[in-house]
Amino acid sequence: MPELTFRNRAHEVTRLEAFSDIVFGFALTLIVVALEVPESFEELMRSMRGFLGFAICFAVLMWVWHAHYLFFRRYGLTDGYTIVLNTILLFLVLYYVYPLKFLFSLVTGAAHNHNITHDDVSTLFIIYGLGFTGIWSLFALLHLHAFRRRDELALTPLEVSDTRGYLAMYSSYAAIGVVSLLIAVTTRDAALSFAGWVYFLIGPVSWFIGAKMGRAREKLRIEN
């Protein structure tokens, strides 16, 4: 019977993964609620108002890190093309941190700026969307690279199926980012909020593609 779990081809942390973890760790330090210990109760309360935004940013970065971790554990690729894509990915992660933190500070009410205009919000969504689209496009390219090298990696039928699934999922995330970008670029009124709401499509898209991957796994289990 063929293997019905996704095997890890990397069993030790490579220099590439170690360097990537350092970059992710540095990115996390850039989203901390406050860099200094509060010296008064008022400063403490002001810092606490940023806690929810920090929690959301932390969760988003952990989501990206987990996708990165799974790819390098499962495929163990360290060729030149993978290194180039990973380098660009890490650059975008660092680029992504400040727009991410500022956006969720606004959303959670931690940042009070009554002078922000529709044009400012549009620009913020464009900057955020560029980072989001770039990151998930790179994950899609990484999985496409692994899929193309499936014979060399000796991927099982399940692993090929899962690789296709993750390629579709990450491509869909990038497409959601493109839709948000288009709304932000073409809209200057109250409809601009849809540039943010469109990211809620991530949940249904993840469920739909995840369900398809589950059915494909079950079909392979039955056939074998």
Backbone hydrogen bonds, N-H to C=O, Kabsch-Sander energy under -0.5 kcal/mol:
donor,donor_aa,acceptor,acceptor_aa,energy
7,R,5,T,-0.7
9,R,7,R,-0.6
9,R,73,R,-1.3
10,A,73,R,-2.2
11,H,9,R,-0.6
18,A,14,T,-2.6
19,F,15,R,-2.5
20,S,16,L,-2.0
21,D,17,E,-2.7
22,I,18,A,-1.7
23,V,19,F,-1.9
24,F,20,S,-2.5
25,G,21,D,-2.5
26,F,22,I,-2.4
27,A,23,V,-2.5
28,L,24,F,-2.0
29,T,25,G,-1.5
30,L,26,F,-1.0
30,L,27,A,-0.6
31,I,28,L,-1.3
32,V,29,T,-0.8
44,L,40,S,-2.0
45,M,41,F,-2.5
46,R,42,E,-2.1
47,S,43,E,-2.1
48,M,44,L,-2.4
49,R,45,M,-1.5
50,G,47,S,-1.3
51,F,48,M,-1.7
54,F,50,G,-2.1
55,A,51,F,-2.5
56,I,52,L,-2.2
57,C,53,G,-2.5
58,F,54,F,-2.8
59,A,55,A,-2.2
60,V,56,I,-2.4
61,L,57,C,-2.5
62,M,58,F,-2.3
63,W,59,A,-2.0
64,V,60,V,-2.1
65,W,61,L,-2.8
66,H,62,M,-2.5
67,A,63,W,-1.9
68,H,64,V,-2.2
69,Y,65,W,-3.0
70,L,66,H,-2.6
71,F,67,A,-1.9
72,F,68,H,-2.0
73,R,69,Y,-2.2
74,R,70,L,-2.6
75,Y,71,F,-2.4
76,G,71,F,-0.5
76,G,72,F,-0.9
83,I,79,D,-2.3
84,V,80,G,-2.2
85,L,81,Y,-2.3
86,N,82,T,-2.7
87,T,83,I,-2.4
88,I,84,V,-2.2
89,L,85,L,-2.4
90,L,86,N,-2.5
91,F,87,T,-2.1
92,L,88,I,-2.3
93,V,89,L,-2.2
94,L,90,L,-1.9
95,Y,91,F,-2.0
96,Y,92,L,-2.5
97,V,93,V,-0.9
98,Y,94,L,-0.5
100,L,96,Y,-2.1
101,K,97,V,-2.8
102,F,98,Y,-2.8
103,L,99,P,-2.6
104,F,100,L,-2.1
105,S,101,K,-1.6
106,L,102,F,-2.0
107,V,103,L,-2.4
108,T,104,F,-2.0
109,G,106,L,-0.8
110,A,105,S,-1.5
111,A,105,S,-1.9
112,H,110,A,-0.6
113,N,111,A,-0.8
116,I,113,N,-1.2
121,V,117,T,-2.4
122,S,118,H,-2.7
123,T,119,D,-2.4
124,L,120,D,-2.4
125,F,121,V,-2.5
126,I,122,S,-2.0
127,I,123,T,-2.6
128,Y,124,L,-2.8
129,G,125,F,-2.8
130,L,126,I,-2.3
131,G,127,I,-1.8
132,F,128,Y,-2.7
133,T,129,G,-2.9
134,G,130,L,-2.3
135,I,131,G,-2.4
136,W,132,F,-2.0
137,S,133,T,-2.1
138,L,134,G,-2.0
139,F,135,I,-1.7
140,A,136,W,-2.0
141,L,137,S,-2.3
142,L,138,L,-2.4
143,H,139,F,-2.1
144,L,140,A,-2.3
145,H,141,L,-2.3
146,A,142,L,-2.0
147,F,143,H,-2.5
148,R,144,L,-2.3
149,R,145,H,-1.1
150,R,147,F,-1.6
153,L,149,R,-2.4
154,A,150,R,-0.5
154,A,151,D,-0.6
155,L,150,R,-2.4
160,V,156,T,-2.6
161,S,157,P,-2.3
162,D,158,L,-2.9
163,T,159,E,-2.3
164,R,160,V,-2.2
165,G,161,S,-2.1
166,Y,162,D,-2.8
167,L,163,T,-2.2
168,A,164,R,-2.4
169,M,165,G,-2.5
170,Y,166,Y,-2.7
171,S,167,L,-1.8
172,S,168,A,-2.0
173,Y,169,M,-2.1
174,A,170,Y,-2.1
175,A,171,S,-2.1
176,I,172,S,-2.2
177,G,173,Y,-2.0
178,V,174,A,-2.0
179,V,175,A,-2.3
180,S,176,I,-2.3
181,L,177,G,-2.3
182,L,178,V,-2.5
183,I,179,V,-2.2
184,A,180,S,-2.6
185,V,181,L,-2.4
186,T,182,L,-2.1
187,T,183,I,-1.6
192,L,189,D,-2.2
193,S,190,A,-1.6
194,F,191,A,-1.9
195,A,192,L,-2.0
196,G,193,S,-1.5
197,W,193,S,-2.2
198,V,194,F,-2.1
199,Y,196,G,-1.5
200,F,197,W,-2.1
201,L,198,V,-1.7
202,I,199,Y,-1.7
203,G,200,F,-0.8
205,V,201,L,-2.5
206,S,202,I,-2.6
207,W,203,G,-2.4
208,F,204,P,-2.7
209,I,205,V,-2.6
210,G,206,S,-2.5
211,A,207,W,-2.5
212,K,208,F,-1.9
213,M,209,I,-2.4
214,G,210,G,-2.1
215,R,211,A,-2.3
216,A,212,K,-2.2
217,R,213,M,-2.1
218,E,214,G,-2.3
219,K,215,R,-2.4
220,L,216,A,-2.0
221,R,217,R,-2.3
222,I,218,E,-2.3
223,E,219,K,-2.5
224,N,220,L,-1.4
